[in-house]
Every structure is written in C-alpha cells, then in structure tokens.
Amino acid sequence: MAVDKKWVEVTEDDILIANINKYEDDNIIKYYTEKADPKYTYIEYQVIFKAVIDILSKSLGRSIKAVDVCGGAGKASFIMKKCDPACEVSLVDLSDKMLAVARQNMIKEGVEDLRLIKDDAFSFLNNTEQQYDLIVFSSAIHHFKDPIKLLVTAAQRLTPQGCIITIAEPTALIKSTRFKIMTFIFGHKEYKQDVVKSWIKYIVTLGESAPADDEFADIAEYQTFKGIDDKALSCQLNSAGLNTLVHLRYPAGDPLMLKVLPYLGLNWSFGLVLRKGKHPEDNRWSRELQDKIKSGLPFKINIL
Ligand SMILES: C[S@@+](CC[C@H](N)C(=O)[O-])C[C@H]1O[C@@H](n2cnc3c(N)ncnc32)[C@H](O)[C@@H]1O
C-alpha cells in the first residue's frame, strides 16, 4: 500500500488495513497461485515441522491439533498434514482471496479436512475457545507492528505441552549490501526484474521514489524492509515467559542461494520453536530438535 508514513506513527490497525488491501490485490494472489510454490522445496518446513510434530505427538500419545495463523494459501498447513495426516489442522487468514487459493490447494493436495477460518490473527487468538498443541506462523510475524504481543497472545492458546513455530522471517541481514548483491546475482528472474524496475524508477524520479529511512511505502511489509532483530526478539520472548527451544538461521529461497549463501555468512532467514514456561524436558527436547533439524537439512544452518 503506497502510504509514506513515519514508522513510529504507524499503528497495528494501519498495518492490518494495509494487509487487507495487499491480500485483495490480484497480482499478489496470482503470485501465490502460480509462482511461489513450484520454485521452492521448503525442505526447512518439512524437517522442522516433522521434528516438532513427532516430539509433541510422542509426548501426548496422540496426533496433535494445530493452527496455521496467517496461513494464506496453506503451505505450512499442507506440510503439517504430510508430516502426520491424522493431525487436526486449522488455517486462519484475513483474506478471502488467499483462503480461496487455500481451498483450491486442498483439492490439489487431496486434503479434505483442513478447517479454513476467516479472521484477523489477534481477533482469532483473543476470541477462540480452542487450545492448540502447535501454533504456526509462517512468513507472518513481519506483518505486525508488535510480533512479541502476537506471539504472547498466541501462547495463551497453547495446551500445556504445546509449541509455537515461527518460520520464514527475515533477519536484519537483508539490509546489508552484500545480501542485496548476492540475491541479485543468484536470485530468480522476477526478483531481478523488480530490482531493475525500482532502479529505473529511482533514476527517473531523481531519487524521489525512495522513502526516507524511517518511512515505508508498504507498511504491510515494514519488517521485511527493516529485517527483524531475531536475537532481541528471542530475548524479549524469553522475558515474556516464552522459552526458545530452537533458534536457527538458514538460507531460505532459490535452490542455488540455499547452497551458496551460508558460505558467505548470509543465513538471512530465521525460525524459532517456542514453548510457554519452563518444563523439565525442555533441555532434552531442545537438543533432540536441534539434532534432527541440523542433520535433516541439506544446507548449512546456524543454531543460536
Ligand atoms: C506472506 S503471506 C504468508 C502466507 C503463508 N503463511 C505462507 O507461508 O505462504 C502472509 C499472509 O498473512 C495474511 N495476513 C496478514 N495480516 C494478517 C492478520 N492480521 N490476520 C490474519 N492474516 C493476516 C495475509 O492475508 C497472507 O495470506
């Protein structure tokens, strides 16, 4: 949404409106319908979700109940169903159009029992009477001004053993020049075209098209432009009673980038596995999850 506003003035409601508008835009929907998924393997989702779902269902002695908040076209939901077809999964999203894509994907994936819920994340998490063993945010927390409040609100909906996964979020590395150069060299064609278009616009408008450092043309993507300080986020979550079992940084994206970026110190994406409060088995779970994730991923990651 083309609103240049200073970040301190932007409210959670402004961002919500920007997201509503963004995910009603047919170009965005087209991306999720045609482009996003065939290109990537999302191996990190498969490995992390499987590790967490296995440990939870073993401990609970039953299949888990999960919710994919800001679930969009359903990528995370379908991967959870693949990890354990018996797990009960709901997907919450505010966009009718994204939910329609998820509905089409249910047919493609042969998944009949994914429950689709149209709601804003905060409204859902504050009002649902359900408790979940696993709450997933995939490429989602960057859409909020206050991700800590969002995750702490989500934690209130966890069963006593439950976990939260947040995945596919940008660290502050995305602001670095070397990251920009590398993603331009190794990135996919559409990304290069977008970069070239924005350079042309910058030159034609004599620099006017670039927002000032504390202004953001697309407030729905504010945290994507800025990147998230994942270490600070994890510390603040720990202080708020959410214990980090796994904190990893990894090279999400194009297949070539997955191989190259870790060796350039550019593991730009992060994920967290969180649990509410302290449990006697936390250290064991943490070690087990980290081992499975490290050994299951075909690229170099950093565990923090
Ligand atoms: C970047 S997409 C990610 C979709 C999906 N989770 C994935 O990983 O592919 C963000 C999704 O969040 C949804 N969204 C944004 N703000 C939201 C909010 N406040 N409440 C619920 N959904 C929201 C959008 O409609 C969109 O489908």
The ligand as a Tripos MOL2 file, in Angstrom:
@<TRIPOS>MOLECULE
LIG
   27    29     1     0     0
SMALL
NO_CHARGES

@<TRIPOS>ATOM
      1 C1          3.4140  -13.5920    3.3620 C.3       1 LIG1
      2 S1          1.8320  -14.3520    3.3790 S.3       1 LIG1
      3 C2          2.2600  -15.9220    4.0800 C.3       1 LIG1
      4 C3          1.2430  -16.9570    3.8120 C.3       1 LIG1
      5 C4          1.5960  -18.3400    4.3200 C.3       1 LIG1
      6 N1          1.6450  -18.3750    5.7630 N.3       1 LIG1
      7 C5          2.8930  -18.8270    3.7080 C.2       1 LIG1
      8 O1          3.8390  -19.0720    4.4500 O.co2     1 LIG1
      9 O2          2.9360  -18.9640    2.4840 O.co2     1 LIG1
     10 C6          1.0230  -13.5470    4.7120 C.3       1 LIG1
     11 C7         -0.4300  -13.9670    4.9230 C.3       1 LIG1
     12 O3         -0.8590  -13.3640    6.1330 O.3       1 LIG1
     13 C8         -2.1660  -12.9090    5.9850 C.3       1 LIG1
     14 N2         -2.3380  -11.8420    6.9780 N.ar      1 LIG1
     15 C9         -1.6930  -10.6480    7.0370 C.ar      1 LIG1
     16 N3         -2.0550   -9.9860    8.1470 N.ar      1 LIG1
     17 C10        -2.9470  -10.7790    8.7950 C.ar      1 LIG1
     18 C11        -3.6820  -10.6410   10.0070 C.ar      1 LIG1
     19 N4         -3.5650   -9.5410   10.7490 N.pl3     1 LIG1
     20 N5         -4.5010  -11.6400   10.3640 N.ar      1 LIG1
     21 C12        -4.6450  -12.7530    9.5910 C.ar      1 LIG1
     22 N6         -3.9780  -12.9350    8.4430 N.ar      1 LIG1
     23 C13        -3.1320  -11.9620    8.0480 C.ar      1 LIG1
     24 C14        -2.2590  -12.4510    4.5410 C.3       1 LIG1
     25 O4         -3.5900  -12.4360    4.0840 O.3       1 LIG1
     26 C15        -1.3920  -13.5120    3.8480 C.3       1 LIG1
     27 O5         -2.1760  -14.5970    3.4360 O.3       1 LIG1
@<TRIPOS>BOND
     1     1     2 1
     2     2     3 1
     3     2    10 1
     4     3     4 1
     5     4     5 1
     6     5     6 1
     7     5     7 1
     8     7     8 2
     9     7     9 1
    10    10    11 1
    11    11    12 1
    12    11    26 1
    13    12    13 1
    14    13    14 1
    15    13    24 1
    16    14    15 ar
    17    14    23 ar
    18    15    16 ar
    19    16    17 ar
    20    17    18 ar
    21    17    23 ar
    22    18    19 1
    23    18    20 ar
    24    20    21 ar
    25    21    22 ar
    26    22    23 ar
    27    24    25 1
    28    24    26 1
    29    26    27 1
@<TRIPOS>SUBSTRUCTURE
     1 LIG1         1 GROUP 0 **** ****
